[in-house]
Amino acid sequence: MRSDSSVRLIRTCVDMDQAAFSQIGFNHIVGLVLVNPFTV
């Protein structure tokens, strides 16, 4: 039972990490696209 809950917690953390990473990546790409014309 304890291992089940800990595995679920780890999976939740991984899902949150992936969501945060994809959001950061998306913002980074948008930032590059918006900033690039001005810097280049």
C-alpha positions, 0 to 999 in steps of 0.5 A: 500500500505504501509503495503504491502511494509513493509510486503515484506521488512520483508519477504525479511529480513527473507529470508536473515536471513534464507540464512545466518543462513543456510550458517553459519550452513553449514560452522560450520558443515564443520568446525567441520568435518575438525577440529574434527580429529585433536582435537580428 
